């Protein structure tokens, strides 16, 4: 069986029609969902961009030991395992951190393409780096990064379609800056004048942004989603037209979401002036889309809680390749085949476990001092529990009755919080977290 993994970075689950959104145009992914097993409760594990890829490639909860840094040479990674199992391993990405500064996330791919254009050297507003140059050269929609990445993936299909292959396709869109062709924005913001609004990674009101700024940014974000949908749809159509649909498993997902005004935030983390501050991971961030097509398995929706770390062992089982003992995720095959409904009692979503005063490289590879450790989020079917360290008050939300996580009710449900905290500590111990990080996380404080 051939394997294809498609990742669209920063794509919120609640912005897809197949997950209930009636306003954003995603016809191709909605059609794909009808031909898939659709997971309704999939959550990020390590967060954000590169930590998620580390999880995907290793099948491990890498936030417990790995920072935003190069992939360790001794890791047993997906592409290498599949290569040894006889697969042609192919990758096309426009994520700028895969190979930059020796990150080595291209390891194991025998044929690999990096599509330039997403990276700014100084800051998101800088005129230096590859992105301003590529933007300057753009003339048609085909010149944008996501279309170029998907078009390159099509070329791989055309060349390797008679071989057994693993194709990894990874586009940063709809990651900011949101600047798709205007015709994608106008349905969400009639009369759009081309203005690009970037996130402040802070409380947007405190930064002086207006509601109109948020509306424009959101319209552009939705426009990028629709653009990605079009080009993913073209790639999926190529799979069918070239005769690969009946012997190719396809996974579509994202690494995390984004705050577009929710909880007063505009960004995915809270950071300013080379300082990293405590960033809550609510469901707008942690809950992600996951669509899996496997030939011979009937489409359906699965409500069981799963984690992105479960994708790697699933792919290896589909490939009939041995799953390394180091893998901490669990194969989803039993859910795909309908053998059981339950899977995980809880899931953990977390940035790398920094302690106060340490140096962090998260989001853009720039060094920031950690002023307040970020939250880790423990999610169950009823609760979301946000925990940082013993000196930081935790938060608890009843998502069955408060799906927007607007009321922190930890004071009235202290025993629930204690139980979830204990689950988190045991989880960290089981995945081998160093005591340097565990010691600050063994206690739960009251507000």
Steps between C-alpha positions, in 0.01 A plus 500: 500500500630846410493768769437874468504747790377856436546767767357850484658708776290708743169376354223520758269203516193722543578676171418197283156422367531133588540604864189717495609837359233627259675822396851405387536343158681166519317283244792271418587409857129461577470253212815322615352470851200317353743239366700477824498401860452840663636536853295750698721513808861511387738717700848636453775348712824701475448862399556696278647449149824304530415319827190362326715376209735337748202311647381399154840370396587319825162396641609647835383780727811699423397806702613307807867509395548688171489875441454694175831364372657257252361149486742280697707268286421192708122526462325218314294698254215423264664562162804291585289209626281506190807526277638183654160338442536556128313828455614785279501784754401834352453841660394843380472781756497877523551504879817709534645317802534147362863535400599849615779513760555126480153399618516183292129429463565394141691194624380174351343655190669375185328763284425829671403851390501821701276770354643840604295805584373473856804622692576854614845551644436771763129508583159448338513859374856482372589563138797262530501128441349272240133598544524863377696380197249227415206737561663746260509230236138389548270565210247217491338283764731217396790711633379484863660253738212259564421461128867445420533239775192307382608524137839356592322214677310429179829465315615245756181300438555507126857375531460242777147370440621153404711465813404449863536847650458716809427861402518772766343835402525793742387857435526786750178662376272618656783610729549875520570734326157464340534639150317271256374627165227755563234289331523255788450774761214693337231238577579549870563875484328673204698795373830367639776749417800268538601606851687231695457498879752296697447346846634682805555184709337681794165632620392676182317781678802579715705530181260755359346286229140562400220253435529592133864384504392163635225470238744570218755255640234233541372551146852461364553189713177351364614593150822306547302199623289509184814527288656202679175308453511558125855373463463206736193412297705510182757267653229257615347509153842413357519199730173378350574592138833319505336184637637505855185548708435130559849420627598816686429599859474878546520701821403867520556700817642817654742567784291750702256788473520872564329767712325758285361708785376214718595535867621852400809350327627552147766238437578150620745594777552801725838661447650847468842665482697174501310381807270195512198514729244251624284393208175312555419220257123501463313285250534758223867397509500137611209340312597426142350337190594144415370327188627155400416313181596134493395283204243245608396684816157660489462873574371589844547740789695398808441674833783333693774729632824464306829686476714607207777283644287200398547563128852356472422151638181497290701556183751233596226247564340581164842445342544172690825640636625430850410768753807590711479445874579869544162601354259641761202560271237233435392376160152612396433188292255355753294820480523514122377145471228551760626240744451735795365845583708609798868582463652759737363616836682831463744676270785739579588802287809699590785718380846381602545498878705810564566626852516871592815674380581246230549595137217411265495468122135467413309627196779664301837366622577824685628468856266622773530483878221306668341728758208267573489135392223429253193301592463132423141401433348171613172428320233242580155466342364735769790711626789711386764556766774756440809454714838672501714456814450479876524879538238576238122471554341240274175530307212255461212513252191282461489476120175303501319802645748774406638409155660844456699455823388834640454411869795373705328283763803346667407637845171313498651181357831473680493120523453473124801726451707290742407181318590646160825641634591157634427348158732758345785428743469124447492558125820707515668227702390229257640684197835544677500873586815619673461594868634846414161567342291264709593653835328831424190318379434259785288740703171676438440841655175677579428848378 
